Amino acid sequence: MNETLQLTALVAATITMGLSAGVFLLYAHTIMPGLKTTDDRTFVVAFGAIDRAIINPVFMVSAFFGALVFTTAAALLQLDEEAFGWIAAALVLYAALVGITVRVHLPRNDALKAAVAEGEPDDPAATRSAFGEATWVRWNWVRVALNLSAFGLLCWALVVAGDAAG
């Protein structure tokens, strides 16, 4: 297998995984704690605006799907190499993160955005309560742990692949 292609895919996987980890960590330590201090209307409107803004090509390609695609590519290109196990473990952790996002976060985000789609929410307190802020935050910390672990595994895979390359 072409060593340059293998290492390029692994570097791309590591970079995009790090970007993804940064996004989820930013939500955990800044965005959600900041929004927690706001009144119900501000929380609902602001979170909806942030969630609409993050669904853009830069985030989707450079971080969220980029990490999945490049880590998959890196694993496939390293099947018979020493770094494969580290990459595969990172991919499993990231796949769990994607599953949590689809199962826990997206339904809450979409319901909140739908409640404010027509302008002012009818009942901001009920909308915020239905959103399940504490659950969203708790599972986001799980995503952070999974993502940072996957990033660390990919960093180590780079070391292993570099050692193997000589």
C-alpha positions as CSV (number, residue, x, y, z in Angstrom):
1,M,0.0,0.0,0.0
2,N,1.2,3.5,-0.7
3,E,2.8,4.7,2.5
4,T,2.1,8.4,1.7
5,L,-1.6,7.7,1.1
6,Q,-1.8,5.8,4.4
7,L,-0.2,8.5,6.4
8,T,-2.1,11.3,4.7
9,A,-5.4,9.6,5.5
10,L,-4.3,9.1,9.1
11,V,-3.2,12.7,9.5
12,A,-6.5,13.9,8.0
13,A,-8.4,11.6,10.4
14,T,-6.4,12.9,13.4
15,I,-7.0,16.6,12.4
16,T,-10.7,16.2,11.8
17,M,-11.1,14.1,15.0
18,G,-9.4,16.9,16.9
19,L,-11.6,19.5,15.3
20,S,-14.7,17.5,16.2
21,A,-13.5,17.1,19.8
22,G,-13.0,20.8,20.0
23,V,-16.6,21.5,18.9
24,F,-18.2,19.2,21.4
25,L,-15.8,20.4,24.2
26,L,-16.7,24.0,23.4
27,Y,-20.4,23.2,23.8
28,A,-19.6,21.5,27.1
29,H,-17.5,24.1,28.8
30,T,-18.8,27.4,27.2
31,I,-22.0,27.3,25.2
32,M,-24.2,25.3,27.4
33,P,-23.0,26.7,30.7
34,G,-23.5,30.2,29.2
35,L,-27.0,29.4,28.0
36,K,-27.9,27.8,31.3
37,T,-27.8,31.2,32.9
38,T,-30.3,32.7,30.5
39,D,-34.1,33.0,30.8
40,D,-36.2,30.5,28.9
41,R,-36.9,32.6,25.9
42,T,-33.3,33.5,25.4
43,F,-32.2,29.9,25.8
44,V,-34.7,28.6,23.3
45,V,-34.1,31.3,20.7
46,A,-30.3,31.3,21.1
47,F,-29.9,27.5,21.1
48,G,-32.1,27.3,18.0
49,A,-30.0,29.9,16.2
50,I,-26.7,28.2,17.2
51,D,-28.0,24.8,16.0
52,R,-29.1,26.2,12.7
53,A,-25.8,27.9,12.2
54,I,-23.7,24.8,13.0
55,I,-25.3,22.8,10.2
56,N,-23.0,24.2,7.5
57,P,-20.4,22.7,5.1
58,V,-17.4,23.8,7.1
59,F,-18.5,21.9,10.3
60,M,-20.0,19.0,8.5
61,V,-17.0,18.3,6.2
62,S,-14.1,19.5,8.4
63,A,-15.3,17.9,11.7
64,F,-18.4,15.8,12.1
65,F,-18.4,13.7,8.9
66,G,-14.8,14.4,8.1
67,A,-13.7,12.5,11.3
68,L,-15.9,9.6,10.3
69,V,-14.9,9.4,6.7
70,F,-11.2,10.0,7.2
71,T,-10.9,7.6,10.1
72,T,-12.7,4.9,8.1
73,A,-10.4,5.6,5.2
74,A,-7.3,5.4,7.5
75,A,-8.5,2.1,9.0
76,L,-9.1,0.6,5.5
77,L,-5.7,1.8,4.3
78,Q,-3.9,0.4,7.4
79,L,-5.6,-3.0,7.6
80,D,-2.4,-4.9,7.6
81,E,-0.3,-2.4,9.5
82,E,0.6,-2.0,13.2
83,A,-1.5,1.2,13.6
84,F,-4.7,-0.5,12.5
85,G,-5.9,-1.5,16.0
86,W,-5.5,2.0,17.3
87,I,-7.4,3.5,14.3
88,A,-10.1,0.8,14.6
89,A,-10.6,1.6,18.3
90,A,-10.9,5.3,17.5
91,L,-13.4,4.5,14.8
92,V,-15.6,2.4,17.2
93,L,-15.6,5.3,19.7
94,Y,-16.5,7.8,17.1
95,A,-19.2,5.6,15.7
96,A,-20.7,5.5,19.3
97,L,-20.5,9.3,19.4
98,V,-22.4,9.5,16.1
99,G,-25.0,7.1,17.5
100,I,-25.5,9.3,20.6
101,T,-25.8,12.4,18.4
102,V,-28.5,10.8,16.3
103,R,-30.4,9.2,19.2
104,V,-30.1,11.9,21.9
105,H,-29.1,15.2,20.5
106,L,-30.6,15.6,17.0
107,P,-34.2,14.8,18.1
108,R,-34.0,17.4,20.9
109,N,-32.3,20.0,18.6
110,D,-34.9,19.5,15.9
111,A,-37.8,19.7,18.3
112,L,-36.5,22.9,19.8
113,K,-35.9,24.4,16.3
114,A,-39.4,23.4,15.2
115,A,-40.8,25.2,18.2
116,V,-39.2,28.4,17.3
117,A,-39.4,28.1,13.5
118,E,-42.3,30.4,13.2
119,G,-40.7,33.2,15.3
120,E,-41.4,33.6,18.9
121,P,-42.0,30.3,20.8
122,D,-45.5,30.1,22.3
123,D,-44.3,28.8,25.6
124,P,-40.5,29.2,26.0
125,A,-40.5,27.5,29.5
126,A,-42.4,24.4,28.1
127,T,-40.1,24.3,25.1
128,R,-37.0,24.5,27.2
129,S,-38.3,21.8,29.6
130,A,-39.3,19.5,26.7
131,F,-35.8,20.0,25.3
132,G,-34.3,18.2,28.2
133,E,-31.3,20.4,28.8
134,A,-29.8,18.3,31.6
135,T,-30.0,15.2,29.4
136,W,-28.5,17.0,26.4
137,V,-25.6,18.3,28.5
138,R,-24.9,14.9,30.3
139,W,-24.8,13.1,26.9
140,N,-22.6,15.8,25.4
141,W,-20.0,15.2,28.1
142,V,-20.1,11.5,27.0
143,R,-19.5,12.6,23.4
144,V,-16.6,14.8,24.6
145,A,-15.0,11.8,26.4
146,L,-15.5,9.5,23.4
147,N,-14.2,12.1,21.0
148,L,-11.1,13.0,23.1
149,S,-10.4,9.3,23.5
150,A,-10.7,8.7,19.8
151,F,-8.4,11.7,19.1
152,G,-5.8,10.3,21.6
153,L,-6.0,6.9,19.9
154,L,-5.4,8.5,16.5
155,C,-2.5,10.5,17.9
156,W,-0.9,7.3,19.1
157,A,-1.7,5.6,15.8
158,L,0.4,8.4,14.1
159,V,3.3,7.5,16.5
160,V,3.0,3.8,15.7
161,A,2.7,4.4,12.0
162,G,5.7,6.7,12.0
163,D,7.8,4.2,13.9
164,A,6.8,1.5,11.4
165,A,7.7,3.7,8.5
166,G,11.2,4.0,9.9
